[in-house]
Amino acid sequence: MPSNTVLLTGATGMLGARIAHHLLEAEDVALRLLVRSAAFADPDKRSGLDPLVERGAELVEGDVTDAASLDRGTDGVDVVVSTLQGGREVVVDGQIALARAAASNGVRRILPSDFALDLFKASPGEHPAFDLRREADEAIGALGIEQIHVLNGAFLDMIATGAGIVEFDDEAGVASFWGTGEERFDATTVDDTARYAARVAVDASVPSGKFAVAGQQLSFGEIVSAVERGTGRRYARRSRGTTEDLRAWIADQREAGETTAAMYGTYQLYMLTGQTALDDLQNDRYPDIEPVTLAQLSAEKAA
Ligand SMILES: NC(=O)c1ccc[n+]([C@@H]2O[C@H](COP(=O)([O-])OP(=O)(O)OC[C@H]3O[C@@H](n4cnc5c(N)ncnc54)[C@H](OP(=O)(O)O)[C@@H]3O)[C@@H](O)[C@H]2O)c1
């Protein structure tokens, strides 16, 4: 008999789908998925949802912008896990509406859609996506419901190729990045983050607050080495500049109205300076989870 009914929002997304699979591995969990109506008719999204339903998940139609659907969705639920992604109407208004419905239905705990570097240590106004999450979390915190912030650093598998961080010029044989290439930051694969999130969601011994895990600490230089191992190519390392140069570059982007570039630049700045580094890692709480490392990912790729 399941002792925890979990409502997950975002099961059609990258992280949510993985969390759903890991929640279904637990014997004491009944899983309900809040899914937007369009996903029911979308063959791609159905192909992700159908295996979850076959394994016992219940689908409920809903949208975080539709309060009535949130009331229905959270009825009889113990824990809400949100992996929503979107703008203010989803991340702030939608998550607060979800948490309000949850609190009024007696839900014990919510995991909001954080899953990042330590966004609570970001400077307000520097990283809009972190600002939205903090704003939502603060409002949720006032509702008297347990709130656990899963923090995992960067998604290791998304940065393992250097995408958005290291620029590889194959013709010139040069790899360029900000900083010295040796600054270390936290990273965890999407699937390992999902494993930890599924465990902590229903672990009554974990208190409200940050729950930080990291698959490993790595550097931009190690990413270049991993790409070299995977491709057999060699690259000369070139720094685009110091962290102070990066700060100046971000300011220029902001001034030019390039807010997305400025945000990604700020993300890298935080990785390099350690401003949003994770503290008090909780990996040991679940020693059976052995996080995948960059070396394992690149060995898999090379095989
Ligand atoms: N640490 C990192 O490096 C890193 C990297 C990427 C993401 N993240 C974080 O991980 C979390 C999940 O991101 P993701 O990439 O998995 O997101 P994603 O793939 O874009 O999925 C977003 C999910 O939100 C759902 N959604 C959006 N608007 C909704 C609404 N109004 N009502 C109900 N559901 C709605 C989507 O449903 P539909 O299918 O109906 O659109 C989808 O299932 C986010 O907090 C994100 O910031 C972290």
The ligand as an SDF file (V2000), in Angstrom:
LIG
                    3D

 48 52  0  0  0  0  0  0  0  0999 V2000
   21.2900   22.8230  -13.4800 N   0  0  0  0  0  0  0  0  0  0  0  0
   21.2140   22.8790  -14.8020 C   0  0  0  0  0  0  0  0  0  0  0  0
   22.2360   22.8900  -15.4960 O   0  0  0  0  0  0  0  0  0  0  0  0
   19.8710   22.9060  -15.4630 C   0  0  0  0  0  0  0  0  0  0  0  0
   19.7800   22.8250  -16.8600 C   0  0  0  0  0  0  0  0  0  0  0  0
   18.5170   22.7950  -17.4400 C   0  0  0  0  0  0  0  0  0  0  0  0
   17.3780   22.8660  -16.6280 C   0  0  0  0  0  0  0  0  0  0  0  0
   17.5090   22.9960  -15.2890 N   0  0  0  0  0  0  0  0  0  0  0  0
   16.3350   23.1130  -14.4030 C   0  0  0  0  0  0  0  0  0  0  0  0
   15.6170   21.8890  -14.3540 O   0  0  0  0  0  0  0  0  0  0  0  0
   14.2210   22.1630  -14.2050 C   0  0  0  0  0  0  0  0  0  0  0  0
   13.4650   21.4130  -15.2990 C   0  0  0  0  0  0  0  0  0  0  0  0
   13.9060   21.8610  -16.5520 O   0  0  0  0  0  0  0  0  0  0  0  0
   13.7000   20.9920  -17.8850 P   0  0  0  0  0  0  0  0  0  0  0  0
   14.8110   21.3580  -18.8080 O   0  0  0  0  0  0  0  0  0  0  0  0
   13.4520   19.5520  -17.5400 O   0  0  0  0  0  0  0  0  0  0  0  0
   12.3630   21.6490  -18.4520 O   0  0  0  0  0  0  0  0  0  0  0  0
   11.5670   21.2510  -19.7760 P   0  0  0  0  0  0  0  0  0  0  0  0
   12.1480   20.0570  -20.4320 O   0  0  0  0  0  0  0  0  0  0  0  0
   11.4140   22.4980  -20.5810 O   0  0  0  0  0  0  0  0  0  0  0  0
   10.1360   20.8390  -19.1960 O   0  0  0  0  0  0  0  0  0  0  0  0
    9.2810   21.7880  -18.6360 C   0  0  0  0  0  0  0  0  0  0  0  0
    8.0100   21.1160  -18.2000 C   0  0  0  0  0  0  0  0  0  0  0  0
    7.1340   22.1250  -17.6620 O   0  0  0  0  0  0  0  0  0  0  0  0
    5.8330   21.8810  -18.1820 C   0  0  0  0  0  0  0  0  0  0  0  0
    5.0520   23.1040  -18.1810 N   0  0  0  0  0  0  0  0  0  0  0  0
    5.3940   24.3030  -18.7050 C   0  0  0  0  0  0  0  0  0  0  0  0
    4.3860   25.1720  -18.5290 N   0  0  0  0  0  0  0  0  0  0  0  0
    3.4080   24.5200  -17.8550 C   0  0  0  0  0  0  0  0  0  0  0  0
    2.1350   24.8860  -17.3630 C   0  0  0  0  0  0  0  0  0  0  0  0
    1.6280   26.1270  -17.5630 N   0  0  0  0  0  0  0  0  0  0  0  0
    1.4050   23.9710  -16.6780 N   0  0  0  0  0  0  0  0  0  0  0  0
    1.8800   22.7180  -16.4980 C   0  0  0  0  0  0  0  0  0  0  0  0
    3.0800   22.2920  -16.9590 N   0  0  0  0  0  0  0  0  0  0  0  0
    3.8300   23.1890  -17.6360 C   0  0  0  0  0  0  0  0  0  0  0  0
    6.0980   21.3920  -19.6010 C   0  0  0  0  0  0  0  0  0  0  0  0
    4.9220   20.7930  -20.0940 O   0  0  0  0  0  0  0  0  0  0  0  0
    4.5440   20.7840  -21.6780 P   0  0  0  0  0  0  0  0  0  0  0  0
    5.1470   19.5260  -22.2160 O   0  0  0  0  0  0  0  0  0  0  0  0
    3.0650   20.7890  -21.6800 O   0  0  0  0  0  0  0  0  0  0  0  0
    5.1540   22.0170  -22.2850 O   0  0  0  0  0  0  0  0  0  0  0  0
    7.2370   20.4150  -19.3510 C   0  0  0  0  0  0  0  0  0  0  0  0
    6.7600   19.1920  -18.8900 O   0  0  0  0  0  0  0  0  0  0  0  0
   14.0710   23.6850  -14.2660 C   0  0  0  0  0  0  0  0  0  0  0  0
   14.0380   24.2030  -12.9710 O   0  0  0  0  0  0  0  0  0  0  0  0
   15.3440   24.1240  -14.9620 C   0  0  0  0  0  0  0  0  0  0  0  0
   15.7460   25.4350  -14.6400 O   0  0  0  0  0  0  0  0  0  0  0  0
   18.7170   23.0010  -14.6840 C   0  0  0  0  0  0  0  0  0  0  0  0
  1  2  1  0
  2  3  2  0
  2  4  1  0
  4  5  1  0
  4 48  2  0
  5  6  2  0
  6  7  1  0
  7  8  2  0
  8  9  1  0
  8 48  1  0
  9 10  1  0
  9 46  1  0
 10 11  1  0
 11 12  1  0
 11 44  1  0
 12 13  1  0
 13 14  1  0
 14 15  2  0
 14 16  1  0
 14 17  1  0
 17 18  1  0
 18 19  2  0
 18 20  1  0
 18 21  1  0
 21 22  1  0
 22 23  1  0
 23 24  1  0
 23 42  1  0
 24 25  1  0
 25 26  1  0
 25 36  1  0
 26 27  1  0
 26 35  1  0
 27 28  2  0
 28 29  1  0
 29 30  1  0
 29 35  2  0
 30 31  1  0
 30 32  2  0
 32 33  1  0
 33 34  2  0
 34 35  1  0
 36 37  1  0
 36 42  1  0
 37 38  1  0
 38 39  2  0
 38 40  1  0
 38 41  1  0
 42 43  1  0
 44 45  1  0
 44 46  1  0
 46 47  1  0
M  CHG  2   8   1  16  -1
M  END
$$$$
